[in-house]
């Protein structure tokens, strides 16, 4: 399977978890979102309309960096052992 097909499958799985509300969001991500003036709805919309721009492997497995369709909201997360999607970081890109 090509990397693009794998990314398409992965983003579709993440979007399904968001639509079914089968995800968690860390306190850090909520605090970061609030500092950026974002709500949980903004985060959900960014994921549902976004795409994976980066995948990194670390000691906990793969983490996915998703950019919303407007290119301004970045959401980082990973799948938990229980199968939920865990959002652990949210930030915005400043446009000057």
Secondary structure, DSSP 8 states (H G I E B T S, - for coil): --HHHHHHHHHHHHHHHHHTT-EEE-HHHHHHHHHTT--HHHHHHHHHT-EEEEEEEETTEEEEEEE-TTS-EEEEEEE-TTS-EEEEEEEE----
